[in-house]
């Protein structure tokens, strides 16, 4: 027998939880806490089990009383949580006692989300009980299961109503009917219970209020988002948008504070909702406080929206200088690609700053190594289909689709949707001149601008079309693909500081839509290797410029009659971060790792003598001087291809190489390697076909 500290009630070990003495405890929790504190040592250890149960029971009683008195819901939840914790402790102390399970079920049954757990605990209590107790627990289990079914049915009905109303509201928003959208989002809020779903509806309604210039309501909804989901950055972004729209110096400051709070949670999503000026000011505050990383991120987000702002570039450079290493701000390949774009753009705006040029070339060196996180993700696709049976796979090839010319879009769209679903397609360059979009009509023989809504993403649209038809699509950019043509409606010259930046954008585009620019084993023992390249053309030096190293003065390409630098600059729309004559070396270095990767794979025993494997390489430019090119084009031989590319083709053990560029379809074999061009050319017809380069029986033209 132990006297409760400060109380007149007595607590005995093993006391029945339903006994009048326990139920008459004046405040329950305080008494039992005092009881535990009043004993020590072995006595406390002996008392611990029943004390946990008593305290859980007392908290349950207090929770019931709290609910009856309509106390704040938070108080009732806290009492139930304490009861659940004590019930858990009781179960751990004695897993074979029905008491702990029954207590925990009594807590769970009050929470709709825990009804399944309540039914399970009542079932365990019934298994550990006998007689009337067992029957009582079975009845409680049945009641919990019935409540669970009612809950699920009600939630399904509400979810359906929520989804229907939200769909109507979204459609109204997209159609510019913002008043209707506000009304429907409000109706959806009346039927939805999940906090995350409510937060999304408030976010959408806040956006609709902003469109209606009802800024007070937009702010009210934004505050509701933050209250429901304080860790969701969209709420802070919506709050910042509302404050910014209201105007005034005080609200502008509140807008920046809201955006800054959201940036801590997710810089990218918040940055897309903030004005460049807001991002700049948040970045300025971070920079002054010594947080150069946050400052750099803010300036980067602002530059995405305002890439011609010299002040932003200046501040961005200062932040990177404080960081001391551009690699610290971008720790994976995709971010390195972004870093290259930033530095290349800064260099183009201020060519006198040697720091930008140095940082840009440092990023390029890292990119060529392909050792970042994003490169590893792409590399993980190498073995994706390595277990497929060769008989189940075919590989097709073509080049020079020129999707921006009449007939190509129609031809690609008309391809069978079922014929190639297990096959791979190799695209050896020159899909289109522009990556994102150009207004068509002029010079194409017909106005297909209206057919594609006036503007469309050419390379992206082509790749998406082929990806719908084929299981896998592999792509290597050609010279047209890397052009940055001035004066077009898509402003590529403003989007891409040079052709490497555009090349990296193509990588990211392929990541987005599921195409590939990296090697792969497309089925058991059959490999494809995209081979990047550029022609090794040379130009004569301009008067007054010192001559280069004599070893570099002569073209290594295919002009037999005049193997000297020429006067014509081919592909003048390409822009490079290095000397025009050295651009090919960037891609040559890029290929080394992928060639080594495939070369390390075991060679099938039937090809061991020749060290070849069932491997197809493909690139855009001619790898050998014996291959045909159009002789009527002045000095074309000086830009037709790259002899060093053939060395890599053979190092990979390829049995076939697919190329393009010259629009002269041909098939030749040199030293047991086949060289194939299957150019689609300018303008397609329904008779245009792919070349089959692997049919399940081996590599070769079929």
KANORWO-V17942 format. One line per field, one symbol per residue. ss: DSSP state (h for helix, s for strand, l for the rest). burial: 1 if it has 16 or more other ideal C-beta (glycine too) atoms within 10 Angstrom, else 0. Layout:
ss=???
burial=???
This chain:
ss=lssllllllssllllllllhhhhlllllhhhhhhhhhlllhhhhhhhhhhhhhhhhhhhhhhhhhhhhllllhhhhhhhhhhhhhhhhhhhhhllllhhhhhhhhhhhlllhhhhhhhhhhhhhhhhlllhhhhhhhhhhhhhhhhhhhhhhhhhhhhhhhhhhhhhhhhhhhhlllhhhhhhhhhhhhhhlllhhhhhhhhhhhhhhhhhlllhhhhhhhhhhhhhhllllhhhhhhhhhhhhhhllhhhhhhhhhhhhhhhhhlhhhhhllllhhhhhhhhhhhhhlllhhhhhhhhhhhhhhllllhhhhhhhhhhhhhhllhhhhlllhhhhhhhhhhhhhhhhhllllhhhhhhhhhhhhhhhhlllhhhhhhhhhhhllllllhhhllsssssllllllllhhhhhhllllllllllssssllllllllllllllllllllllllllllllhhhhhhhhhhhhllssssllllllllllllllllhhhhlllhhhhhhhhhhhhhhhllslllssssllsssssllllllllsllllllllllhhhlllllllllllllslllllllllllllhhhhhhhhhhhhhhhhhhhhlllllhhhllllllssssslllslllllllllllllhhhhlsllhhhhhhhhllllssssllllllsssssllssssslslllllllllllssssllllslll
burial=000100100010000010000100100110111011011000000011111111111111111001000000000100110111111111100000111111111111110001101111111111011000000011011001100100000000010001001101100110000101111110111011000011111111111111000110111011111101100111111111111111000011011111111110101001101111111111101110001101111111111000101001101110110000011011001111111111111111100010011011011101110101011001100100100101001111111111111111101100100001001111111111111111010000000110000001111111111110111111111111111100000101001111111111111011000011111111111111111111111110000000000000001011100000110001100111100110111111011011101110101000100001111111111111101010000011111111011101111111111111111010000000111111111001000101101110001100
